[in-house]
Amino acid sequence: TEKPQMTPYEQQDVTQDEERDGQYFEPVVPLPDLVETSTGEENEQVVFSHRAKLYRYDKESKQWKERGIGDLKILQNYNNKRARLVMRRDQVLKICANHWISPIMKLEPMKGAEKAWVWSALDFAEEGEGKLEQLAVRFKLQETANTFKQVFEEANVSQGKKELMTPVTSRVPGDRTGDLPVTDALSNPPEPRSHGLRKLEREREYFYIFVFFVLL
């Protein structure tokens, strides 16, 4: 059988396609080189990670202010075994909590609010020197809140033991929603206790003294 003859228009289309196959088009906007990003968590293991809502106590208004919603993590350094708490806001990934977990820290239940814990910390979420903060975290399920408390208390003494903690799988079935409403107890909380802040102030003074002698 004979091969069907192409019309002049079809021959022109084939020629143009062949020419386009060998063409190279320069991008209109130059593409940036790939850059490796660092989170600062590369030398740490994730011991606990779960979605939560974080609050900060505002002394002037005497109210709890929402600081962010996201995954709250407890990390432990592979080398010195020191543990810290880190939390980043969803989507923007901005840090809203970043502090060491020390033996003097103690979680206390939020009065009138279930699945919520309160503690004081020298927080480094903002640039510059750390700031003494009264923080509160709330989870959706009580089981998750209990697991967080258990891991937090183990992290209190992890550095002294010089042992790595066992990571906890804290994701609870059915607990994947971000529906973490603010309760009345968080809007009108009791006055925070100050003894924890005084201890943290002394800890910060000891830290600066230690750094001073190291740099001598």
N, C-alpha and C positions, 0 to 999 in steps of 0.2 A: 504494500500500500504506500501511496505517496504521502509525504509529510505535508501537512497543510501549510500553505504559504501565508506569511504574515503580511499584513497591510503596512504601508509606510508609517502609519501612526504607531502601530505595535512595535515596528523595528526601532523607532525613535525612543520609545519607552524603555526597551531593553538596553539600548546604548546608554541612556541616562542612568539607569540602575547600575550598570557596570562601572561607570565613572564615579558614582557616589560610593561604591564599595571601597574604593581606594582612597577616599578623602579622609582627612583628619581635621577636626574642628577644634580650635582653641577655645577654652572656656571664657565666657565674657568676663566673669569675676574670678580672679586667681584664688585657688583653693588653698587654705592654710595647711601647713604641715601637721601631721598627727603628733600630738603632745600627750605624753603619759601624765595622768593626773594622780595626785596622792591625797588620800583622805586622812592620813595620820594614824590610821588604824591597822597598818600592814603588819606591825609587830605585836599584835594583840589578838587574842582569841575571844570570840563572842560567847559569853557564858549565858546571857539572857537577852532576848530581843522580843518585844511585843508592842503592839499598837496601844497608845494611851493618850491621855490629855494631861498636860502639865499646867500648873498654876504657880504664880508668885504672889506672896503677900505684900500688899502696898501699905506701908505704915501711915502715909498721909490720909488716904481714904478709908483705911482700916477695912479693906476688902481684898478678896482674892481676885487677881487679874489673870485671865487666860494668857498663857505664854506660847502655846502651840499644841498641835496634834501631830503625832507621828510615831515612829518606832523608837521606843525607849530601850537603850542597850546598857548592859553591864559588861565591860571589857576587862580583860586581864592581860598584863604584859607578860610575854613569854620569858623575859630575862629576870626582872626583879620581882615578878609575881604581884606587883601592885595593881589594884583594881580601880576603875573609875566608871562614872555614869555619864553617858552621852546620849543626847536626843537631838534629832534634826526635824524641822518642820516638813510636812508633806510638800511635795512638788518643788518648792524653792530650796529645800535641803539646808536651810540656814540653821546653825546651831542655836538651840534655845536652852540647853543645859550641858555643862561640861565641868565636872568636879571630881576630885579624888574621893574615894570611899575610905574613911579612916575609922579606927576603933572607937572614937568618941561619938560617932554618929549613931543616932537611934531613931528608928521609925516609930511613929505614934499614930494610932488610928484617928482619922478625922471625926470629930464629934458630930453626930447627926448625919454623916454621909457614909454610906456603905462603899466598900471596894476602893477606899481612898486612904492614902498614907501621907503623913506630914513629917518633914525633917528639915534641919538647918545645914547649910553647906557654904564653903568658900567657893563661889561659882565663877568660872572663867568663860562663860558664854559670850561675853562682850570682850572686845580687845582691851588690852591694858591690864592693870592689876585686878586681882580677883575681888569680888564683891560678896559680902555676907548676905545670904538670901534665906528666906523661909520659903521652902518649896512644898508643893503638894502634887500628887499624881493620882489619877483615877482610871481604873480599868473597867471594862464592861462586865466581866464575870468575877465573882469572889474567888474562884479557884485560881485565876490568873494573879489576882492581888496577893493571895497567900504564897504562891510560887515566887513572886517578886520579893516578898519579905524574906523568905527563906534564903534566896540567893544573895540578897543585900547583906544579911547578917553573916553569911559565910564569907562574903567579900571583906567584911570588917577585919577579919583575922587572917586573910589569905597571905598577906605579905609576911607576917610573922612565921607562918608555917613553911614558907619557901616551897610551896607545892602548887601545881596548877589545879584549878577547880574543874569539876566535871560540868561541861556545858549542859544546859537544861533545854529540852524541847518544850517550850512554853505555849505553843500554839494550841489552843483548846478547840475541838470541833464545834463549829457553829458560832465561833467568836471571831468573825472576820469583818464585821461592820465597823464603821467609824461613828456610829450613833452613840456619842458619849455626852449626854446633856448636862448642863450646869444645874446643880441642885440648889435649893434654898440655903442649905448648910454652907455651900461654897460662896454664896453671895453675902451671907451674914455670919461669918465665922467667929469663934471665940478669939480673944487676944492670944497671939502666939507666945510661947514660953521663951524667955530670954536667956536661960542658963546655957542652952546649947550654943547660942551666938557668942557668949562670953568665952566658952571653951574654944570655939573656932578662932576667936581673936587671939587667944594665947597660942594656938597652933600656928597661926600665920606669923606671929612674932618669932617663934622658935624657928620657923622655916627661913625667915630673913636672916636671923643670926647664923644659921647653918650655912647659907649661901655666902654670907660675909666672910666667914672663916675659910671656906673653900677657895674663895677668890684671892685670899691673902697670899 
